Amino acid sequence: MARWSRRRKLLCVAPLALGVAALLGLAAHLGLSTSRRNFGCVVAGVLYRSGQPGRASLDAWVPRYGIRTIVNLRTPQALAKDRDAHEEAAFVQERNIKFVLLPMTPETYARSAAKFRELMADRSNHPVLVHCAKGKERTGVLVADYRISFDGWSAEQAIREAHAHGLDPDKVTHMVAFIREWAARAAAAPR
C-alpha cells in the first residue's frame, strides 16, 4: 500500500478546506447563517427574534418556522435606506404575511411594549418574528418584556437572556432600566 507524504496530504486537504470555507462564507453573505442575523427561538411556535432579515433569511425562516407575523422595530427613516428592509417589504406583500411596523425609540418604549404585548396575546398572530437592525437591543427589550409578561421571568433572567443575544447592559442602561421597571410593575399587578 502506497504511503502518502505529508506534503501530498496537505495538497489534497487544503483545497477541500478552502472550498468548505468559501461555501460557509457564501451562506453567511446570503443570510443563510442564523448566527449572522442573530436569529433565535424564544418560544417554539410562538416567538422568534433576529436582526433585519433579507430575502434569503425570510425564504428560509418563514416556511421552516411557520411565521405568520413580522414585527419590525426600526424607524421609517432607517428602513428607507436599507436593501434588506426593501426585500422584507416585498416579501411580506407577496406572501400575505402580517407586517407590523412598531418603531421603537427611548421615548416610545412603554407604548411599543404595550402594543407588542397586545399582539402577542392574540394567538392568531403566532408564530411571530420580532426584529430590529441587529436583533440585540430593541429586540432584546421586547423579548425581555415578553418573558416577564407571559413567562413570568424576573428582570434579571430576562436581562441575562438579552445579554446572551448581544444587549450590553453597561452600554444601554436606559433599556435595562426599562426592563427592570416593567418587571416591578408586572410583579405588583393583580393576576
C-alpha positions in Angstrom: 0.0 0.0 0.0 1.4 3.4 -1.0 2.1 5.9 1.8 1.1 9.4 1.2 3.7 12.0 2.1 2.8 14.8 4.4 3.0 17.3 1.5 0.7 15.2 -0.7 -1.9 15.0 2.1 -1.7 18.8 2.6 -2.1 19.4 -1.2 -5.3 17.3 -1.1 -6.8 18.6 2.1 -6.1 22.3 1.6 -8.4 22.8 -1.5 -11.2 20.9 0.3 -10.8 23.1 3.4 -10.8 26.3 1.3 -13.9 25.1 -0.6 -15.8 24.5 2.7 -14.7 27.9 4.0 -15.9 29.6 0.8 -19.3 27.8 1.0 -19.7 28.9 4.6 -18.8 32.5 3.7 -21.3 32.5 0.8 -24.0 31.1 3.1 -23.3 33.9 5.7 -23.3 36.5 2.9 -26.7 35.3 1.7 -28.2 35.4 5.2 -28.5 31.7 5.5 -26.4 31.6 8.6 -28.7 32.1 11.6 -25.9 33.5 13.7 -25.2 36.3 11.2 -28.7 37.7 11.6 -28.8 36.9 15.4 -31.8 34.6 14.8 -33.1 32.8 17.8 -36.1 30.9 19.0 -37.7 32.5 22.1 -40.6 30.0 22.4 -41.0 27.5 19.6 -44.1 28.1 17.5 -44.8 31.4 19.3 -41.9 33.9 19.1 -38.6 34.2 17.2 -36.1 37.0 17.2 -33.5 38.3 14.8 -31.7 41.3 13.2 -33.0 42.8 10.0 -33.7 39.8 7.7 -33.0 39.8 4.0 -34.8 37.8 1.3 -32.7 34.7 1.8 -33.3 34.6 5.5 -37.0 35.1 5.1 -37.1 32.4 2.4 -35.6 30.0 4.9 -37.2 31.0 8.2 -40.9 31.7 7.2 -41.6 28.1 5.9 -39.3 26.4 8.5 -40.9 28.1 11.5 -44.4 28.9 10.0 -44.0 32.6 10.8 -47.3 34.5 10.3 -46.5 37.9 11.7 -43.3 40.0 11.4 -42.8 42.9 13.8 -40.1 45.4 12.7 -38.9 47.8 15.4 -36.9 50.1 13.1 -37.8 53.7 12.2 -39.1 54.5 8.7 -36.0 56.7 8.1 -33.7 53.7 8.8 -35.8 51.4 6.6 -35.8 53.8 3.6 -32.1 53.3 3.0 -31.8 49.6 3.7 -31.9 47.0 0.9 -32.8 44.2 3.3 -35.8 46.2 4.6 -37.0 46.7 1.0 -36.7 42.9 0.4 -38.7 42.3 3.6 -41.4 44.7 2.5 -41.7 42.9 -0.9 -41.6 39.5 0.8 -44.5 40.1 3.3 -46.6 41.6 0.5 -46.0 38.6 -1.8 -46.6 36.1 0.9 -49.5 37.9 2.6 -47.8 37.9 5.9 -49.0 40.3 8.6 -46.4 43.1 9.0 -46.3 45.4 11.9 -44.1 48.4 11.9 -43.5 49.4 15.5 -40.7 51.9 15.6 -39.0 51.8 18.9 -37.2 54.7 20.4 -36.4 55.6 24.1 -39.5 57.8 24.0 -41.8 55.0 22.8 -40.6 52.0 24.8 -43.7 51.8 27.0 -46.1 52.3 24.1 -44.3 49.9 21.9 -44.1 47.3 24.6 -47.8 47.6 25.3 -48.7 47.2 21.6 -46.3 44.2 21.4 -47.9 42.5 24.4 -51.3 43.1 22.8 -50.1 41.5 19.6 -48.6 38.5 21.4 -51.7 38.0 23.5 -53.6 37.2 20.3 -52.6 33.7 19.3 -53.8 34.1 15.8 -50.6 36.2 15.2 -48.3 33.3 16.2 -45.7 32.5 15.3 -44.2 36.0 15.4 -40.8 37.2 14.3 -39.6 40.4 16.0 -36.5 42.2 14.9 -34.6 45.5 14.8 -31.4 46.1 12.9 -29.1 43.8 14.7 -31.5 41.8 17.0 -29.7 43.0 20.1 -31.1 46.0 21.9 -34.7 46.9 20.8 -35.4 43.3 20.1 -33.8 42.4 23.4 -36.1 44.8 25.3 -39.3 43.5 23.8 -38.3 39.8 24.2 -37.4 40.6 27.8 -40.8 42.3 28.2 -42.4 39.1 26.7 -40.5 36.9 29.1 -41.7 38.9 32.1 -45.3 39.3 30.9 -46.0 35.9 29.5 -43.4 33.5 31.0 -43.2 35.0 34.5 -39.5 35.6 34.3 -37.7 38.0 36.7 -36.0 41.1 35.3 -32.6 39.6 35.9 -33.5 36.4 34.0 -34.7 38.4 31.0 -31.7 40.7 31.1 -29.3 37.7 31.1 -31.1 36.3 28.0 -31.0 39.7 26.3 -27.2 39.9 27.1 -26.7 36.5 25.6 -28.1 37.9 22.3 -25.9 41.0 22.3 -27.6 43.6 24.6 -24.8 45.2 26.6 -26.3 46.1 30.0 -23.4 48.6 30.7 -23.9 50.4 27.3 -27.7 50.7 27.2 -28.5 51.4 30.8 -31.8 53.1 29.8 -33.0 49.8 28.2 -32.1 47.8 31.3 -33.9 50.3 33.5 -37.0 49.9 31.4 -36.9 46.1 31.7 -36.5 46.4 35.5 -39.3 49.0 35.8 -41.6 46.8 33.7 -40.8 43.7 35.8 -41.6 45.7 39.0 -44.9 46.9 37.6 -45.8 43.4 36.3 -45.0 41.8 39.7 -47.2 44.4 41.5 -50.2 44.0 39.1 -53.0 41.8 40.3 -53.2 38.4 38.4 
